[in-house]
Amino acid sequence: MQVIITGRHMEVTNALREYVTTKIEKLGKYLNILEAHVILSVEKYRHTAEVTIQAKRTKIHGQEETGDMYQAIDTVIDKIEKQIKKRKEKITSRRPKSVGEAGSPALGSVEPEVSGGLLPPPRVIRAEKFAVKPMSLDEASLQMELSQDGFLVFLNQETDQINVLYKRDDGNYGLIEPTF
């Protein structure tokens, strides 16, 4: 990892250089850092620390301005650490499941067990209530065009049953009708 430290309107001392280098190296436990550019500047009573980190397929930038240079460095490193953690979280949450988890179970695979022998039941995280209005299918499709929601629950006037109209990935609408 290469750390480039530049001072504007100030001379970067060895102590300051070592402080910045150790802080940047600590970020290495979260990300494989290829290069880090640090610009330290002083203007009257404002001490500014600007850090740009280049990693594989990622560039992270942070800037902080305080009354003390060491405090500015600490704050900007904290900001960058939060950005790195947030980016890592986003990557791991978007990562697709492995083939064994996504499709049907492989031959000879065993279902995971919890201490009681069964998996805990899924929980309802959030419940919403919708006002169900009687309307025709044409009215429902017009309502969907005006709405920002991805679906519409309505009472179909023709069948007197609750239906769900939803937006499909191809831009068209899908209709869910109950059958008894």
Contacts in CASP RR format, 6 or more apart in sequence:
PFRMAT RR
TARGET T0000
AUTHOR 0000-0000-0000
METHOD contacts of the structure
MODEL  1
MQVIITGRHMEVTNALREYVTTKIEKLGKYLNILEAHVILSVEKYRHTAE
VTIQAKRTKIHGQEETGDMYQAIDTVIDKIEKQIKKRKEKITSRRPKSVG
EAGSPALGSVEPEVSGGLLPPPRVIRAEKFAVKPMSLDEASLQMELSQDG
FLVFLNQETDQINVLYKRDDGNYGLIEPTF
1 24 0 8 1.000
1 25 0 8 1.000
1 28 0 8 1.000
1 33 0 8 1.000
1 34 0 8 1.000
1 35 0 8 1.000
1 36 0 8 1.000
2 34 0 8 1.000
2 35 0 8 1.000
2 36 0 8 1.000
3 20 0 8 1.000
3 21 0 8 1.000
3 24 0 8 1.000
3 25 0 8 1.000
3 35 0 8 1.000
3 36 0 8 1.000
3 38 0 8 1.000
4 35 0 8 1.000
4 36 0 8 1.000
4 37 0 8 1.000
4 38 0 8 1.000
5 12 0 8 1.000
5 16 0 8 1.000
5 17 0 8 1.000
5 20 0 8 1.000
5 21 0 8 1.000
5 38 0 8 1.000
5 40 0 8 1.000
6 12 0 8 1.000
6 37 0 8 1.000
6 38 0 8 1.000
6 39 0 8 1.000
6 40 0 8 1.000
7 39 0 8 1.000
7 40 0 8 1.000
7 41 0 8 1.000
8 39 0 8 1.000
8 40 0 8 1.000
8 41 0 8 1.000
8 42 0 8 1.000
9 41 0 8 1.000
9 42 0 8 1.000
9 43 0 8 1.000
10 40 0 8 1.000
10 41 0 8 1.000
10 42 0 8 1.000
12 40 0 8 1.000
16 40 0 8 1.000
16 69 0 8 1.000
19 70 0 8 1.000
19 73 0 8 1.000
20 38 0 8 1.000
20 40 0 8 1.000
20 73 0 8 1.000
23 73 0 8 1.000
23 74 0 8 1.000
23 77 0 8 1.000
24 33 0 8 1.000
24 36 0 8 1.000
24 38 0 8 1.000
24 51 0 8 1.000
24 53 0 8 1.000
24 77 0 8 1.000
26 77 0 8 1.000
27 33 0 8 1.000
27 53 0 8 1.000
27 77 0 8 1.000
27 80 0 8 1.000
27 81 0 8 1.000
27 84 0 8 1.000
30 81 0 8 1.000
30 84 0 8 1.000
30 85 0 8 1.000
30 88 0 8 1.000
31 53 0 8 1.000
31 55 0 8 1.000
31 58 0 8 1.000
31 84 0 8 1.000
31 88 0 8 1.000
32 55 0 8 1.000
32 56 0 8 1.000
33 53 0 8 1.000
33 54 0 8 1.000
33 55 0 8 1.000
34 54 0 8 1.000
34 55 0 8 1.000
34 56 0 8 1.000
35 53 0 8 1.000
35 54 0 8 1.000
36 51 0 8 1.000
36 52 0 8 1.000
36 53 0 8 1.000
36 54 0 8 1.000
37 51 0 8 1.000
37 52 0 8 1.000
37 53 0 8 1.000
37 54 0 8 1.000
38 49 0 8 1.000
38 50 0 8 1.000
38 51 0 8 1.000
39 48 0 8 1.000
39 49 0 8 1.000
39 50 0 8 1.000
39 51 0 8 1.000
40 47 0 8 1.000
40 48 0 8 1.000
40 49 0 8 1.000
40 50 0 8 1.000
40 69 0 8 1.000
40 72 0 8 1.000
40 73 0 8 1.000
41 47 0 8 1.000
41 48 0 8 1.000
41 50 0 8 1.000
42 48 0 8 1.000
42 69 0 8 1.000
45 67 0 8 1.000
46 65 0 8 1.000
46 66 0 8 1.000
46 67 0 8 1.000
47 65 0 8 1.000
47 66 0 8 1.000
47 67 0 8 1.000
47 68 0 8 1.000
47 69 0 8 1.000
47 71 0 8 1.000
47 72 0 8 1.000
48 63 0 8 1.000
48 64 0 8 1.000
48 65 0 8 1.000
48 72 0 8 1.000
49 63 0 8 1.000
49 64 0 8 1.000
49 65 0 8 1.000
49 69 0 8 1.000
49 72 0 8 1.000
49 73 0 8 1.000
49 75 0 8 1.000
49 76 0 8 1.000
50 61 0 8 1.000
50 62 0 8 1.000
50 63 0 8 1.000
50 76 0 8 1.000
51 61 0 8 1.000
51 62 0 8 1.000
51 63 0 8 1.000
51 76 0 8 1.000
51 77 0 8 1.000
51 80 0 8 1.000
52 59 0 8 1.000
52 60 0 8 1.000
52 61 0 8 1.000
52 62 0 8 1.000
53 59 0 8 1.000
53 60 0 8 1.000
53 61 0 8 1.000
53 80 0 8 1.000
58 87 0 8 1.000
60 80 0 8 1.000
60 83 0 8 1.000
60 84 0 8 1.000
60 87 0 8 1.000
62 76 0 8 1.000
62 79 0 8 1.000
62 80 0 8 1.000
62 83 0 8 1.000
63 76 0 8 1.000
64 72 0 8 1.000
64 73 0 8 1.000
64 75 0 8 1.000
64 76 0 8 1.000
64 79 0 8 1.000
65 72 0 8 1.000
66 72 0 8 1.000
66 75 0 8 1.000
96 102 0 8 1.000
100 106 0 8 1.000
100 109 0 8 1.000
105 111 0 8 1.000
111 119 0 8 1.000
112 119 0 8 1.000
113 119 0 8 1.000
114 120 0 8 1.000
130 153 0 8 1.000
132 153 0 8 1.000
132 154 0 8 1.000
132 155 0 8 1.000
132 162 0 8 1.000
133 154 0 8 1.000
133 155 0 8 1.000
134 154 0 8 1.000
134 155 0 8 1.000
134 156 0 8 1.000
134 157 0 8 1.000
135 143 0 8 1.000
135 154 0 8 1.000
135 155 0 8 1.000
135 156 0 8 1.000
135 157 0 8 1.000
136 156 0 8 1.000
136 157 0 8 1.000
136 158 0 8 1.000
137 156 0 8 1.000
137 158 0 8 1.000
137 163 0 8 1.000
137 165 0 8 1.000
137 175 0 8 1.000
140 152 0 8 1.000
140 154 0 8 1.000
140 156 0 8 1.000
140 163 0 8 1.000
140 165 0 8 1.000
141 165 0 8 1.000
141 173 0 8 1.000
143 152 0 8 1.000
143 154 0 8 1.000
144 150 0 8 1.000
144 152 0 8 1.000
144 165 0 8 1.000
144 167 0 8 1.000
144 173 0 8 1.000
150 166 0 8 1.000
150 167 0 8 1.000
151 164 0 8 1.000
151 165 0 8 1.000
151 166 0 8 1.000
151 167 0 8 1.000
152 164 0 8 1.000
152 165 0 8 1.000
152 166 0 8 1.000
153 162 0 8 1.000
153 163 0 8 1.000
153 164 0 8 1.000
154 162 0 8 1.000
154 163 0 8 1.000
154 164 0 8 1.000
154 165 0 8 1.000
155 161 0 8 1.000
155 162 0 8 1.000
155 163 0 8 1.000
156 162 0 8 1.000
156 163 0 8 1.000
156 177 0 8 1.000
159 177 0 8 1.000
161 177 0 8 1.000
161 178 0 8 1.000
162 178 0 8 1.000
163 175 0 8 1.000
163 176 0 8 1.000
163 177 0 8 1.000
163 178 0 8 1.000
164 175 0 8 1.000
164 176 0 8 1.000
165 173 0 8 1.000
165 174 0 8 1.000
165 175 0 8 1.000
165 176 0 8 1.000
166 173 0 8 1.000
166 174 0 8 1.000
166 175 0 8 1.000
166 176 0 8 1.000
167 173 0 8 1.000
167 174 0 8 1.000
168 174 0 8 1.000
END
